[in-house]
Amino acid sequence: MGRYAGVFGPHAPEATYVEHGYPERLFDTGEVQLNYVVAGDAAAPPLLLIPGQSESWWGYEAAIPLLARHFHVHAVDLRGQGRSTRTPGRYTLDNVGNDLVRFLDGVIGRPAFVSGLSSGGLASAWLSAFAKPGQVVAACWEDPPFFSSETAPIVGPPITDSIGPLFGMWARYLGDQWSVGDWDGFVAAVPTELADWQAHVALVVGTADPPQNLREYDPEWGKAFITGTFAASCPHHVMLSKVKVPVLYTHHFRMIDEGSGGLIGACSDIQAGRVTQLAKSGGRSVTYRSFPMMAHSMHGQDPALFSETLVEWFSRFTG
């Protein structure tokens, strides 16, 4: 056991959370309490923001005031992240998607725009395919790991050749619900257990204590990806072939690492091509935009560009 075993999570708010610029609220889905914030004019078109894996709603904090000029913004913590409920053994894409269906019904209550980053982008794609009729007007998929976060994808590199080794280290050294908490062991092992680019993503050099985003994250999320259970009941190619709403797909920095052969980035070009092919197969509009020099999180690196991109594209669907 490490010095942080059992320290972080909703059961220990003083050790886990910090204050932010928006008041936080809770919505009870029946299984989980989803934490969220709201900004903007209630008469404006609603927008649901879905953070990526190991990100809480406040990853959007710089973008929210820009988006709130145009939308009634709702930013949510997914189950197992932020102040939302931890759900051991139940981190699946279908469960996350159904949480958001209930949120759209119970909190927003009218047709909404949806945008998600990374794993949140997978959830945005899930809603594009499987939300109730009329719940989603149009969706943005911000650099999701389509296929590359599966253990046996139909195309391109699997999760073992992308970010999977880092998720495995989180699972092993931090443990489900931070039950192991060996942050010191994790930091010491990064240089030997990860490729150079993965070590860079881990961002632990000189870090004596866990960063805020990981304090708010259940490492069982990562384990669900590397074991394949997260998408087991929802293969990406099946989900993408069921898309029913117009989609904006933003694809960010990606390359193949010469040393390890691994995918640096969320999705390779060949995988992105299959994404658009499948999503268009049902006759829906898919706008693909490549941002090859953009970091994984556009809303984090360039909130203004992210806001401009969403406002311009979603404006096509407002009255």
C-alpha positions as CSV (number, residue, x, y, z in Angstrom):
1,M,0.0,0.0,0.0
2,G,1.1,3.5,-0.8
3,R,0.8,6.7,1.3
4,Y,-2.3,7.7,-0.7
5,A,-4.3,4.4,-0.3
6,G,-8.0,5.3,0.1
7,V,-7.3,9.0,0.4
8,F,-9.1,10.4,-2.7
9,G,-12.8,10.2,-3.7
10,P,-16.2,11.5,-2.9
11,H,-15.9,10.0,0.6
12,A,-13.0,12.4,1.3
13,P,-13.9,15.7,-0.2
14,E,-11.4,17.8,1.8
15,A,-8.5,15.8,0.4
16,T,-9.9,15.5,-3.1
17,Y,-11.5,18.6,-4.3
18,V,-10.8,22.3,-4.8
19,E,-13.2,25.2,-5.3
20,H,-14.0,26.5,-8.8
21,G,-15.7,29.5,-10.3
22,Y,-19.1,27.9,-10.8
23,P,-21.5,26.4,-8.2
24,E,-21.7,22.6,-8.5
25,R,-24.9,20.7,-8.4
26,L,-25.9,17.0,-8.2
27,F,-28.4,15.0,-10.3
28,D,-29.5,11.6,-9.2
29,T,-29.9,9.1,-12.1
30,G,-31.1,6.3,-9.8
31,E,-27.7,4.7,-9.7
32,V,-25.3,7.6,-9.6
33,Q,-25.1,11.2,-8.5
34,L,-23.8,13.2,-11.5
35,N,-22.0,16.4,-10.6
36,Y,-22.4,19.3,-13.0
37,V,-22.4,23.1,-13.5
38,V,-24.5,25.4,-15.5
39,A,-23.7,28.8,-17.2
40,G,-25.4,31.1,-19.7
41,D,-29.0,32.2,-20.5
42,A,-31.6,29.5,-19.9
43,A,-33.4,30.7,-23.0
44,A,-30.3,29.9,-25.2
45,P,-29.9,26.6,-26.9
46,P,-28.6,24.0,-24.4
47,L,-25.1,22.5,-24.8
48,L,-23.8,19.5,-22.9
49,L,-20.0,19.3,-22.4
50,I,-18.6,15.8,-21.6
51,P,-15.0,15.7,-20.3
52,G,-12.3,13.2,-21.2
53,Q,-10.9,10.4,-19.1
54,S,-9.2,11.7,-16.0
55,E,-10.7,15.1,-16.6
56,S,-13.5,16.7,-14.5
57,W,-16.0,19.3,-15.7
58,W,-13.5,22.1,-14.8
59,G,-11.3,21.1,-17.7
60,Y,-13.8,23.3,-19.6
61,E,-13.6,26.1,-17.2
62,A,-11.8,28.5,-19.6
63,A,-14.1,27.7,-22.4
64,I,-17.4,27.9,-20.5
65,P,-17.7,31.7,-20.4
66,L,-17.0,31.9,-24.1
67,L,-19.6,29.3,-24.9
68,A,-22.1,30.8,-22.4
69,R,-22.5,33.8,-24.7
70,H,-24.2,31.5,-27.2
71,F,-25.5,28.5,-25.2
72,H,-27.1,27.4,-22.0
73,V,-24.0,25.4,-21.0
74,H,-24.0,22.2,-18.9
75,A,-20.7,20.6,-18.0
76,V,-20.9,17.3,-16.2
77,D,-18.6,14.9,-14.3
78,L,-19.0,11.3,-15.6
79,R,-19.4,8.5,-13.2
80,G,-16.0,7.7,-11.5
81,Q,-14.7,11.2,-12.2
82,G,-14.9,14.5,-10.3
83,R,-17.5,14.7,-7.6
84,S,-19.7,12.1,-9.3
85,T,-20.3,8.6,-7.8
86,R,-17.7,5.8,-8.1
87,T,-19.2,2.6,-9.5
88,P,-16.9,-0.4,-9.1
89,G,-17.3,-3.0,-11.8
90,R,-19.7,-0.8,-13.8
91,Y,-17.6,1.4,-16.0
92,T,-18.9,0.7,-19.5
93,L,-19.7,3.0,-22.5
94,D,-23.3,1.9,-22.4
95,N,-23.6,2.8,-18.7
96,V,-22.0,6.2,-19.2
97,G,-24.2,6.8,-22.2
98,N,-27.4,5.9,-20.3
99,D,-26.3,8.2,-17.5
100,L,-26.3,11.1,-20.0
101,V,-29.6,10.1,-21.5
102,R,-31.1,10.5,-18.0
103,F,-29.3,13.7,-17.5
104,L,-30.6,15.1,-20.8
105,D,-34.1,14.2,-19.7
106,G,-33.9,15.2,-16.0
107,V,-31.8,18.3,-16.1
108,I,-31.8,19.8,-19.6
109,G,-35.3,18.7,-20.7
110,R,-35.2,19.8,-24.3
111,P,-33.2,19.0,-27.5
112,A,-29.5,19.8,-26.9
113,F,-26.2,20.1,-28.6
114,V,-23.5,17.7,-27.3
115,S,-19.7,17.9,-27.3
116,G,-17.3,15.5,-25.7
117,L,-13.5,15.1,-25.5
118,S,-11.6,11.8,-25.8
119,S,-13.6,9.2,-23.8
120,G,-16.2,11.9,-23.5
121,G,-16.1,12.0,-27.3
122,L,-16.9,8.3,-27.3
123,A,-19.9,9.2,-25.0
124,S,-20.9,12.0,-27.5
125,A,-20.7,9.4,-30.3
126,W,-22.8,7.0,-28.2
127,L,-25.5,9.7,-27.8
128,S,-25.3,10.4,-31.5
129,A,-26.3,6.8,-32.1
130,F,-28.4,5.7,-29.1
131,A,-29.9,8.7,-27.3
132,K,-33.7,9.0,-27.3
133,P,-35.2,10.5,-30.5
134,G,-35.1,14.3,-30.2
135,Q,-32.7,14.5,-27.3
136,V,-29.6,15.5,-29.4
137,V,-29.7,18.1,-32.2
138,A,-26.1,17.7,-33.3
139,A,-22.8,16.5,-31.8
140,C,-19.2,17.4,-31.7
141,W,-16.6,14.6,-31.2
142,E,-13.5,16.2,-29.9
143,D,-10.5,13.9,-30.8
144,P,-12.0,10.6,-29.5
145,P,-9.9,7.4,-29.4
146,F,-12.0,5.6,-31.9
147,F,-10.8,2.0,-32.4
148,S,-7.4,2.9,-30.7
149,S,-9.0,2.5,-27.2
150,E,-10.3,-1.0,-28.0
151,T,-8.4,-4.2,-27.4
152,A,-9.2,-5.7,-30.8
153,P,-10.3,-3.0,-33.2
154,I,-11.4,-3.7,-36.7
155,V,-8.8,-1.2,-38.0
156,G,-5.5,0.3,-36.8
157,P,-3.5,0.0,-33.6
158,P,-5.2,-1.3,-30.4
159,I,-5.0,0.3,-27.0
160,T,-1.9,-1.7,-26.1
161,D,-0.1,0.3,-28.9
162,S,-1.4,3.7,-27.7
163,I,-2.2,5.0,-24.2
164,G,-2.9,1.6,-22.7
165,P,0.4,1.1,-20.8
166,L,-0.2,4.3,-18.9
167,F,-3.8,3.2,-18.0
168,G,-2.3,-0.1,-16.8
169,M,0.2,1.7,-14.5
170,W,-2.6,3.8,-13.0
171,A,-4.6,0.6,-12.4
172,R,-1.6,-1.2,-10.8
173,Y,0.0,1.5,-8.8
174,L,-3.1,3.5,-7.8
175,G,-5.7,0.8,-7.7
176,D,-9.5,0.7,-8.1
177,Q,-10.9,3.7,-6.2
178,W,-7.3,4.6,-5.2
179,S,-7.2,1.5,-3.0
180,V,-3.4,1.0,-3.6
181,G,-2.3,4.7,-3.7
182,D,1.4,4.0,-4.5
183,W,2.0,7.3,-6.2
184,D,5.7,7.2,-5.3
185,G,6.1,3.8,-6.9
186,F,4.2,5.0,-10.0
187,V,6.5,8.0,-10.5
188,A,9.6,5.9,-10.0
189,A,8.4,3.3,-12.5
190,V,7.4,5.6,-15.3
191,P,10.8,6.0,-16.9
192,T,11.3,2.2,-17.2
193,E,7.8,1.0,-17.9
194,L,6.6,3.6,-20.5
195,A,7.9,4.7,-23.9
196,D,9.3,8.2,-23.9
197,W,6.2,9.7,-25.4
198,Q,3.9,7.9,-22.9
199,A,6.1,9.1,-20.0
200,H,5.7,12.7,-21.4
201,V,1.9,12.2,-21.3
202,A,2.1,10.9,-17.7
203,L,3.4,14.3,-16.7
204,V,5.0,13.1,-13.4
205,V,8.6,14.4,-13.7
206,G,9.3,16.2,-10.4
207,T,5.8,15.6,-9.2
208,A,5.8,14.8,-5.5
209,D,2.0,14.5,-5.2
210,P,-0.8,13.4,-7.5
211,P,-2.1,16.2,-9.7
212,Q,-5.6,17.5,-9.1
213,N,-7.3,15.8,-12.1
214,L,-6.1,12.3,-10.9
215,R,-7.2,12.9,-7.3
216,E,-10.7,13.2,-8.8
217,Y,-10.4,10.1,-11.0
218,D,-11.1,6.5,-10.3
219,P,-8.3,4.5,-11.8
220,E,-10.7,1.6,-12.5
221,W,-11.7,3.6,-15.5
222,G,-8.4,2.9,-17.1
223,K,-8.5,-0.7,-16.2
224,A,-11.9,-1.0,-17.9
225,F,-10.2,0.1,-21.1
226,I,-7.2,-2.2,-21.0
227,T,-9.3,-5.2,-20.1
228,G,-11.7,-4.4,-22.9
229,T,-14.8,-4.3,-20.6
230,F,-15.5,-0.6,-21.3
231,A,-16.6,-1.2,-24.9
232,A,-17.3,-4.9,-24.8
233,S,-21.1,-4.4,-25.3
234,C,-20.6,-1.5,-27.6
235,P,-18.0,-2.1,-30.4
236,H,-17.0,1.2,-32.0
237,H,-17.8,0.1,-35.5
238,V,-21.3,-0.9,-34.5
239,M,-21.9,2.4,-32.7
240,L,-20.6,4.5,-35.5
241,S,-22.8,2.8,-38.0
242,K,-25.9,3.8,-36.0
243,V,-25.3,7.6,-35.9
244,K,-28.6,9.5,-36.3
245,V,-27.6,13.2,-36.0
246,P,-25.2,15.6,-37.7
247,V,-21.7,15.3,-36.4
248,L,-18.6,17.5,-36.3
249,Y,-15.5,15.3,-35.8
250,T,-12.3,17.1,-34.9
251,H,-9.1,15.1,-35.3
252,H,-5.9,16.4,-33.5
253,F,-2.2,15.6,-33.4
254,R,-1.3,12.1,-34.4
255,M,1.8,10.2,-35.5
256,I,3.5,6.8,-35.2
257,D,6.4,6.8,-32.8
258,E,9.5,5.4,-34.6
259,G,11.0,3.9,-31.5
260,S,8.1,2.0,-30.1
261,G,5.8,1.8,-33.2
262,G,3.0,3.1,-30.9
263,L,0.3,5.6,-31.8
264,I,1.0,9.1,-30.4
265,G,-2.4,10.7,-30.4
266,A,-6.0,9.5,-30.0
267,C,-6.7,8.1,-33.5
268,S,-4.6,7.3,-36.5
269,D,-5.5,8.6,-40.0
270,I,-6.6,5.2,-41.2
271,Q,-8.8,4.8,-38.2
272,A,-10.3,8.3,-38.7
273,G,-11.1,7.4,-42.3
274,R,-13.1,4.4,-41.2
275,V,-14.8,6.6,-38.6
276,T,-16.2,9.0,-41.2
277,Q,-17.0,6.1,-43.6
278,L,-19.1,4.3,-41.0
279,A,-20.8,7.4,-39.5
280,K,-21.9,8.5,-43.0
281,S,-23.2,5.0,-43.9
282,G,-26.6,5.9,-42.3
283,G,-27.0,8.9,-44.5
284,R,-26.1,11.5,-41.8
285,S,-23.9,14.6,-42.3
286,V,-20.4,14.2,-40.9
287,T,-18.0,17.1,-41.0
288,Y,-14.4,16.1,-40.5
289,R,-11.9,18.8,-39.5
290,S,-8.2,18.0,-39.1
291,F,-6.1,20.0,-36.6
292,P,-2.8,18.2,-36.9
293,M,-0.9,20.5,-34.5
294,M,-3.6,20.7,-31.9
295,A,-3.2,19.0,-28.5
296,H,-5.6,16.3,-27.5
297,S,-7.8,18.8,-25.7
298,M,-8.6,21.8,-27.9
299,H,-10.8,23.3,-25.2
300,G,-7.8,23.2,-22.9
301,Q,-5.1,24.4,-25.3
302,D,-7.1,27.0,-27.2
303,P,-10.5,27.7,-25.6
304,A,-11.2,30.5,-28.0
305,L,-10.7,28.3,-31.1
306,F,-12.7,25.6,-29.5
307,S,-15.6,28.0,-28.8
308,E,-15.4,29.5,-32.3
309,T,-15.4,26.1,-33.9
310,L,-18.5,24.9,-31.9
311,V,-20.4,28.2,-32.3
312,E,-19.8,28.3,-36.1
313,W,-20.8,24.7,-36.7
314,F,-23.7,24.4,-34.3
315,S,-25.1,27.7,-35.7
316,R,-26.1,25.7,-38.8
317,F,-28.8,24.0,-36.7
318,T,-30.3,26.9,-34.7
319,G,-33.3,28.7,-35.9
